[in-house]
Amino acid sequence: MPNAIVAENPSFNDLIAADADVTLLQGGFKFLEGPVWQDGRLIFSDIPADAMYAWSPEAGVKAYRSPSFRSNGNTLDLQGNLVSCEHGSRVVSVTVDDERKVLLDRFNGKLFNSPNDVVVRNDGSVWFTDPPYGLPADKRAELMEQEGKYVFCFDPNDGSLSKVASDFDMPNGLCFSPDEKRLYIADSGKPKHVRVFNVHGKTLEGGEVFARIEPGVPDGMRCDEHGNLWTTAGDGIHVYSPDGELLGKVLCPETPANTCFGGPNGTTLFMTAKTSLYAVETKVKGAPRPVK
Ligand code: MG
């Protein structure tokens, strides 16, 4: 897709070339989400198809897991294991040596709504959002066991699971700044904005509005190595500087629900956009992944 790069600030072209092409890697899916780069391949979810796939430059798209328990967001833990939010099973799972295990299934003895997106911090803590999107819209009131739609932090060091935010309409994508002092969280419900929190251990402070998204809503997002935030929006990816200035947009033919950096050089931006997987080459890498 030519003319996909819209600079709102001239510095945007330091991040991505003005003539960068958004490339269709493969279409024909149902609803894609959860891209994460793992060991030379992109893992991603097709939620309604109850399947996960792996894409690599050499092999294209291959089956990865089916059923996937309608997995949505994916990330890696400090050891590089896949951590997945699952709508079907209403759990957060971890896959070690190809074996899927339930990592978390309840808070205060009650089932989660439908874990949506997840990030891991450099202390190994697992932060995830729990809106009810994975429950049938007409049965949410009946099926929701949690009193609200929370953001959670799980500390594997002491096994504690705590609620870190409870004032979202629909908490959705989330992302740490490269220094992990900030956590960005999308509210894809009525507010249609991204909020920014200061992270203190296992608690959050602040939560002011960082960016209002128009058109569409924010869902998945990632930071680049310089701390710019690349968030999904109705027309593609919107890129904000750390102080909240809109630098530019990457327009996508279909609305992306999530995005991540990866590829052989770490500079490819992948977009899981409804029925298709897209990619565009940038001039930046994603924020380094925390590792043990
Ligand atoms: Mg999401």
Boltz pocket constraint, residues with backbone or C-beta under 6 A from the ligand:
constraints:
  - pocket:
      binder: B
      contacts: [[A, 72], [A, 73], [A, 116], [A, 117], [A, 172], [A, 173], [A, 219], [A, 220], [A, 257]]
      max_distance: 6.0
